[in-house]
Amino acid sequence: EAGRAEPGKQPEDRVPDAPATLMVKSPIRSGQSIFHAHGDVIVLGSVASGSEIVAAGSIHVYGTLRGRAS
């Protein structure tokens, strides 16, 4: 049967997926929210006041950060 391991053999080891990186190439405007639960966020622009970035990993902003990052 498919999916059954033979006696004495281990099922294939799965390599966990690496956390994905979200790259935002445009400015984040006031009122916008970026939520990324599976890795880092890279912003190649400014983050306006009244906007927010939430990430499970690191947040990198290569521009002016006036909003909230957590």
URNORUR-V714045 format. One record per helix or strand. SS is the DSSP state (A for helix, B for strand). FROM is the first residue (numbers start at 1). LEN is the number of residues. If there is no record, write none. Layout:
ss: (SS;SS)
from: (FROM;FROM)
len: (LEN;LEN)
//
This chain:
ss: (B;B;B;B;B;B;B;B;B)
from: (22;28;33;41;47;52;59;65;68)
len: (3;1;4;3;1;4;3;1;2)
//
